[in-house]
Amino acid sequence: MELAIAWLVLMGGAFYLLLWRPQQRRMAAVRELQAQLREGDEVMTTSGIYGRIVQLADEEIRLEIAPGTVVRVARGAIGARVGDSPAGPS
């Protein structure tokens, strides 16, 4: 009986360390990225579309994917910022 309890505690700890904690870190990184987005940033969506942010709103972003082609995407669809630093005056 004691062995079974120890085994369950061990499995719970392994679950936390291998699955739960890394997922929480990924979610925190995504929230931080979402908060730091600015107009002019070059980004990639979670589906792999590259573009430049032309307008930000609370729930959506206008993304220019080609000259004169602007699409509306959910803010949560932004997966990564492309380049070394946020866009700014050059």
C-alpha positions as CSV (number, residue, x, y, z in Angstrom):
1,M,0.0,0.0,0.0
2,E,2.8,2.4,0.9
3,L,4.6,1.6,-2.3
4,A,1.5,2.4,-4.3
5,I,1.2,5.8,-2.6
6,A,4.9,6.5,-3.1
7,W,4.5,5.5,-6.8
8,L,1.5,7.9,-7.3
9,V,3.4,10.8,-5.7
10,L,6.4,10.1,-7.9
11,M,4.2,10.0,-11.0
12,G,2.5,13.2,-10.0
13,G,5.9,14.9,-9.6
14,A,7.1,13.6,-12.9
15,F,3.9,14.9,-14.6
16,Y,4.4,18.3,-13.1
17,L,8.1,18.6,-14.1
18,L,7.8,17.1,-17.6
19,L,4.4,18.4,-18.8
20,W,2.8,21.1,-16.6
21,R,5.7,23.4,-15.8
22,P,7.1,23.7,-19.4
23,Q,3.6,24.4,-20.7
24,Q,3.2,27.2,-18.1
25,R,6.5,28.7,-19.2
26,R,5.5,28.6,-22.9
27,M,2.2,30.3,-22.1
28,A,4.0,33.0,-20.1
29,A,6.4,33.6,-23.1
30,V,3.4,33.9,-25.5
31,R,1.6,36.4,-23.2
32,E,4.8,38.5,-22.9
33,L,5.2,38.5,-26.7
34,Q,1.6,39.6,-27.2
35,A,2.1,42.5,-24.7
36,Q,5.2,43.7,-26.5
37,L,3.8,43.8,-30.1
38,R,4.0,47.2,-31.8
39,E,3.0,48.6,-35.1
40,G,5.8,48.1,-37.6
41,D,7.0,44.8,-36.1
42,E,7.8,42.0,-38.5
43,V,6.0,38.9,-37.2
44,M,5.1,35.3,-38.1
45,T,1.7,33.8,-37.4
46,T,1.2,30.4,-35.8
47,S,0.3,29.2,-39.3
48,G,3.5,30.4,-40.8
49,I,2.4,33.6,-42.5
50,Y,5.0,36.4,-42.4
51,G,4.0,40.1,-42.3
52,R,4.3,43.5,-40.8
53,I,1.9,44.9,-38.2
54,V,0.1,48.0,-39.5
55,Q,-2.6,48.3,-36.9
56,L,-3.1,46.9,-33.4
57,A,-6.4,46.4,-31.5
58,D,-7.2,44.5,-28.3
59,E,-8.3,41.3,-30.0
60,E,-7.1,41.6,-33.6
61,I,-4.1,42.8,-35.7
62,R,-4.0,44.1,-39.2
63,L,-1.0,42.4,-40.9
64,E,0.5,43.5,-44.2
65,I,1.6,40.3,-45.9
66,A,2.5,41.9,-49.3
67,P,2.6,45.5,-50.6
68,G,-1.0,46.7,-50.4
69,T,-2.4,43.4,-49.0
70,V,-3.6,43.7,-45.4
71,V,-5.3,40.8,-43.6
72,R,-7.0,40.8,-40.2
73,V,-5.8,38.1,-37.8
74,A,-6.5,37.4,-34.2
75,R,-3.9,38.8,-31.8
76,G,-3.4,35.3,-30.4
77,A,-2.4,34.0,-33.9
78,I,1.0,35.8,-33.7
79,G,3.5,33.2,-32.9
80,A,6.9,35.0,-33.1
81,R,8.5,38.3,-33.8
82,V,10.9,38.1,-36.8
83,G,14.3,39.7,-36.5
84,D,16.5,40.7,-33.6
85,S,14.6,43.7,-32.3
86,P,11.3,45.4,-32.5
87,A,10.9,47.7,-35.5
88,G,11.6,51.3,-35.0
89,P,13.0,54.3,-36.8
90,S,15.9,53.3,-39.0
